[in-house]
Amino acid sequence: MIKDSKRRSQAWFGGVDKDGFIHRSWMKNGGLPDDVFDGRPVIGICNTFSEFTPCNAHFRELVTHIKAGVLEAGGLPLEFPVFSCGESNLRPTAMLFRNLASMDVEEAIRGNPMDGVILMAGCDKTTPSLLMGAASCDLPTIVISGGPMLNGNFRGKPIGSGTDVWKFSEEVRAGTMSRQEFMDAESAMSRSPGHCMTMGTASTMASMVEALGVALPTNAAWPAVDARRARLARMTGRRAVAMVREDMRLSKVLTRQAFENAIKINGAIGGSTNAVVHLLAIAGRIGVDLSLEDWDRLGRDVPTIVDLMPSGKYLMEDFCYAGGIPAVMKEIADLLHLDALTVSGGSVGENIADVVNHNPEVIRSRENPLVDSGGIAVLKGNLAPDGAVLKPSAASPHLMRHRGRAVVFENIEDFHARIDDPNLDVDEDSVLVLKGAGPRGYPGMAEVGNMALPSKLLEKGVRDMVRVSDGRMSGTAYGTVVLHISPEAAAGGPLALVEQGDFITLDVEARTLVLDVPDDELARRRAAWSEPVPPMMSGYQGLYVRTVMQADTGADLDFLVGGRGAKVPRESH
């Protein structure tokens, strides 16, 4: 054994005493030979495989390529499982468990003999949860995403995961699509392993880790079933070993410059509003001062140049073949910090030096953008004192400045019970308001903000309305939807005081969201308001509701903010 190795793993494997015997002997029951404990880098592979998480269900195969890369570089790969936040099946919402999964990741990293970490992410919340947990430990860390599904295809036309679900559902309710056609589209949408092939949250977060520099170039776009995804996984394994030898810790990559680059890239790709809460939470863990205002300031003048659903018409395969995130970076290079370090070992500028855009219809030029000013609009006013967000690239231009009567739903059950009532007092100028969808209120801040429109308006041809809530919406969704209102209704924010018939004014250009009700009337309503009782007072949900922060700061648990490092814990025997 190598007693004087500085490798973290040697605290477990390097001794010749009783404890070293225990750690090595039990590891040997899997067939490991003596020499793997000689001080070579031990790489922990954090795997979010789960058959309940379809986006990540191919990870058993993908991990074999990662392990091969680690072995080729002279490291020892050791795989470990963590809580898998599957968006499509997990109730009441995967977001409720993002912070729980991050705790699982953090403690697994700190408590086990690893020198570096590879994070296997895919489905929406798996990416931020892994990166949040790893950031609190700050070991050499690299991300590999699982890749998007192949493009959907229904009756000879491309369809996008999520985006066309919302569209088809509304068409069925409007009577312009049959129920059988709707059911037939189900199998045509999800044609291969992988996550959503629209620029939903999964593709956005895969793009964000590449933009942050914590994944290798081209990570975001290769389809899950493309051999180049497997090749990238192998190169990720090799690079993880090199990062340990270089002591390239996560904090050296996740700098303020990296987050600024990511915000600008999010604007250029028309990325999900969910990236806002996730990057704020990741920044909080690594110790970078990032605010909601930074999202508006840095992204406001960035044009959306990627023509991809839900903002545009193409899908991730098309984006991949056009050049992916490197080609986007090259197009807006003058807006980026090109000297920012990445896990490739090179800078952003070095990574994109020879990149070519192979399809200017998918990745447009700055002179021909999809939307002149993309990014995320951060709104404030007496309805959202701490902020709210809207995605301009997915909104209707004619609704970006709008005043309308509030149609109020106290919770999601109230919404489902009344939205299709023919007697509902609503017209196309109304503003749909949903309460109780925030971090504490749902709990977990569910993706219910893109409320379905009233069927009686759909039948008249209406396809968008202003919608306001303290919840989130799927990154695959679209529409003039105001989200993440902070403070939320359940925390006593002004949203809790909105009543049927109140007028609400939205002005995206002015970045304002105003409830047109006199202050003295709001004070009267507040005096009569009482805090709702959470559905579960004990267990993890009880802990979550008591300690979760608001959306404007990332909706992390307050006691998890900041890093705790990965100092070797005291001996276990």
Secondary structure as the mmCIF struct_conf table of DSSP 4:
data_model
#
loop_
_struct_conf.conf_type_id
_struct_conf.id
_struct_conf.beg_label_comp_id
_struct_conf.beg_label_asym_id
_struct_conf.beg_label_seq_id
_struct_conf.end_label_comp_id
_struct_conf.end_label_asym_id
_struct_conf.end_label_seq_id
TURN_TY1_P TURN_TY1_P1 LYS A 3 ASP A 4
TURN_TY1_P TURN_TY1_P2 ARG A 8 SER A 9
HELX_RH_AL_P HELX_RH_AL_P1 GLN A 10 PHE A 13
BEND BEND1 GLY A 14 GLY A 14
BEND BEND2 VAL A 16 ASP A 17
HELX_RH_AL_P HELX_RH_AL_P2 LYS A 18 MET A 27
HELX_RH_3T_P HELX_RH_3T_P1 LYS A 28 GLY A 30
TURN_TY1_P TURN_TY1_P3 GLY A 31 GLY A 31
HELX_RH_3T_P HELX_RH_3T_P2 ASP A 34 PHE A 37
BEND BEND3 ASP A 38 GLY A 39
HELX_LH_PP_P HELX_LH_PP_P1 ARG A 40 PRO A 41
STRN STRN1 VAL A 42 ASN A 47
TURN_TY1_P TURN_TY1_P4 GLU A 51 PHE A 52
HELX_RH_3T_P HELX_RH_3T_P3 PRO A 54 ASN A 56
TURN_TY1_P TURN_TY1_P5 ALA A 57 HIS A 58
HELX_RH_AL_P HELX_RH_AL_P3 PHE A 59 GLU A 72
TURN_TY1_P TURN_TY1_P6 ALA A 73 GLY A 74
STRN STRN2 LEU A 76 PRO A 81
TURN_TY1_P TURN_TY1_P7 GLU A 87 ASN A 89
BEND BEND4 ARG A 91 PRO A 92
TURN_TY1_P TURN_TY1_P8 ALA A 94 ALA A 94
HELX_RH_AL_P HELX_RH_AL_P4 MET A 95 GLY A 111
BEND BEND5 ASN A 112 ASN A 112
BEND BEND6 ASP A 115 ASP A 115
STRN STRN3 GLY A 116 ALA A 121
BEND BEND7 CYS A 123 CYS A 123
TURN_TY1_P TURN_TY1_P9 ASP A 124 LYS A 125
HELX_RH_AL_P HELX_RH_AL_P5 THR A 126 ALA A 135
TURN_TY1_P TURN_TY1_P10 SER A 136 CYS A 137
BEND BEND8 PRO A 140 PRO A 140
STRN STRN4 THR A 141 SER A 145
STRN STRN5 PRO A 148 PRO A 148
HELX_LH_PP_P HELX_LH_PP_P2 MET A 149 ASN A 151
STRN STRN6 GLY A 152 PHE A 154
TURN_TY1_P TURN_TY1_P11 ARG A 155 GLY A 156
STRN STRN7 LYS A 157 ILE A 159
TURN_TY1_P TURN_TY1_P12 SER A 161 GLY A 162
HELX_RH_AL_P HELX_RH_AL_P6 THR A 163 ALA A 174
TURN_TY1_P TURN_TY1_P13 GLY A 175 GLY A 175
BEND BEND9 THR A 176 MET A 177
HELX_RH_AL_P HELX_RH_AL_P7 ARG A 179 MET A 189
BEND BEND10 SER A 192 GLY A 194
STRN STRN8 HIS A 195 HIS A 195
BEND BEND11 MET A 197 GLY A 200
HELX_RH_AL_P HELX_RH_AL_P8 THR A 201 LEU A 212
TURN_TY1_P TURN_TY1_P14 GLY A 213 GLY A 213
BEND BEND12 VAL A 214 VAL A 214
STRN STRN9 ALA A 215 ALA A 215
TURN_TY1_P TURN_TY1_P15 PRO A 217 ALA A 221
BEND BEND13 TRP A 222 TRP A 222
TURN_TY1_P TURN_TY1_P16 ALA A 224 VAL A 225
BEND BEND14 ASP A 226 ASP A 226
HELX_RH_AL_P HELX_RH_AL_P9 ALA A 227 GLU A 246
TURN_TY1_P TURN_TY1_P17 ASP A 247 ASP A 247
HELX_RH_AL_P HELX_RH_AL_P10 LEU A 250 VAL A 253
BEND BEND15 LEU A 254 LEU A 254
HELX_RH_AL_P HELX_RH_AL_P11 ARG A 256 ILE A 269
TURN_TY1_P TURN_TY1_P18 GLY A 270 GLY A 270
TURN_TY1_P TURN_TY1_P19 THR A 273 THR A 273
HELX_RH_AL_P HELX_RH_AL_P12 ASN A 274 ILE A 286
TURN_TY1_P TURN_TY1_P20 GLY A 287 GLY A 287
HELX_RH_AL_P HELX_RH_AL_P13 LEU A 292 GLY A 299
TURN_TY1_P TURN_TY1_P21 ARG A 300 ASP A 301
STRN STRN10 THR A 304 THR A 304
STRN STRN11 VAL A 306 VAL A 306
STRN STRN12 LEU A 308 LEU A 308
TURN_TY1_P TURN_TY1_P22 MET A 309 SER A 311
BEND BEND16 GLY A 312 LYS A 313
STRN STRN13 TYR A 314 TYR A 314
HELX_RH_AL_P HELX_RH_AL_P14 MET A 316 ALA A 322
TURN_TY1_P TURN_TY1_P23 GLY A 323 GLY A 323
HELX_RH_AL_P HELX_RH_AL_P15 GLY A 324 GLU A 331
TURN_TY1_P TURN_TY1_P24 ILE A 332 ILE A 332
HELX_RH_3T_P HELX_RH_3T_P4 ALA A 333 LEU A 335
BEND BEND17 LEU A 336 LEU A 336
TURN_TY1_P TURN_TY1_P25 LEU A 338 ASP A 339
STRN STRN14 LEU A 341 LEU A 341
TURN_TY1_P TURN_TY1_P26 VAL A 343 SER A 344
BEND BEND18 GLY A 345 GLY A 346
STRN STRN15 SER A 347 SER A 347
HELX_RH_AL_P HELX_RH_AL_P16 VAL A 348 ILE A 352
TURN_TY1_P TURN_TY1_P27 ALA A 353 ASP A 354
BEND BEND19 HIS A 358 HIS A 358
TURN_TY1_P TURN_TY1_P28 PRO A 360 VAL A 362
STRN STRN16 ILE A 363 ILE A 363
TURN_TY1_P TURN_TY1_P29 ARG A 366 GLU A 367
BEND BEND20 ASN A 368 ASN A 368
BEND BEND21 LEU A 370 LEU A 370
STRN STRN17 VAL A 371 VAL A 371
BEND BEND22 ASP A 372 SER A 373
BEND BEND23 GLY A 375 GLY A 375
STRN STRN18 ALA A 377 GLY A 381
TURN_TY1_P TURN_TY1_P30 ASN A 382 LEU A 383
STRN STRN19 ALA A 384 LEU A 390
HELX_RH_3T_P HELX_RH_3T_P5 PRO A 392 ALA A 394
BEND BEND24 ALA A 395 ALA A 395
HELX_RH_3T_P HELX_RH_3T_P6 PRO A 397 LEU A 399
BEND BEND25 MET A 400 MET A 400
STRN STRN20 ARG A 401 PHE A 409
BEND BEND26 GLU A 410 ASN A 411
HELX_RH_AL_P HELX_RH_AL_P17 ILE A 412 ARG A 418
TURN_TY1_P TURN_TY1_P31 ILE A 419 ASP A 420
TURN_TY1_P TURN_TY1_P32 PRO A 422 ASN A 423
TURN_TY1_P TURN_TY1_P33 GLU A 428 ASP A 429
STRN STRN21 VAL A 431 LEU A 434
BEND BEND27 GLY A 436 GLY A 436
BEND BEND28 GLY A 438 GLY A 438
TURN_TY1_P TURN_TY1_P34 PRO A 439 PRO A 443
BEND BEND29 GLY A 444 GLY A 444
STRN STRN22 GLU A 447 GLU A 447
BEND BEND30 ASN A 450 ASN A 450
HELX_LH_PP_P HELX_LH_PP_P3 MET A 451 PRO A 454
HELX_RH_AL_P HELX_RH_AL_P18 SER A 455 LEU A 458
TURN_TY1_P TURN_TY1_P35 GLU A 459 GLY A 461
STRN STRN23 VAL A 466 SER A 469
BEND BEND31 ASP A 470 GLY A 471
STRN STRN24 ARG A 472 ARG A 472
TURN_TY1_P TURN_TY1_P36 GLY A 475 THR A 476
BEND BEND32 GLY A 479 THR A 480
STRN STRN25 VAL A 481 SER A 486
BEND BEND33 PRO A 487 PRO A 487
HELX_RH_3T_P HELX_RH_3T_P7 ALA A 489 ALA A 491
TURN_TY1_P TURN_TY1_P37 GLY A 492 GLY A 492
HELX_RH_3T_P HELX_RH_3T_P8 PRO A 494 LEU A 497
TURN_TY1_P TURN_TY1_P38 GLN A 500 GLY A 501
STRN STRN26 PHE A 503 ASP A 507
TURN_TY1_P TURN_TY1_P39 VAL A 508 ARG A 511
STRN STRN27 THR A 512 LEU A 515
BEND BEND34 VAL A 517 VAL A 517
HELX_RH_AL_P HELX_RH_AL_P19 ASP A 519 ALA A 528
HELX_LH_PP_P HELX_LH_PP_P4 GLU A 531 PRO A 534
BEND BEND35 PRO A 535 PRO A 535
BEND BEND36 SER A 538 SER A 538
HELX_RH_AL_P HELX_RH_AL_P20 GLY A 539 THR A 547
STRN STRN28 VAL A 548 VAL A 548
HELX_LH_PP_P HELX_LH_PP_P5 MET A 549 GLN A 550
HELX_RH_3T_P HELX_RH_3T_P9 ALA A 551 THR A 553
TURN_TY1_P TURN_TY1_P40 GLY A 554 GLY A 554
BEND BEND37 ALA A 555 ALA A 555
STRN STRN29 LEU A 557 LEU A 557
HELX_RH_3T_P HELX_RH_3T_P10 ASP A 558 LEU A 560
BEND BEND38 GLY A 562 GLY A 562
HELX_LH_PP_P HELX_LH_PP_P6 LYS A 567 GLU A 571
#
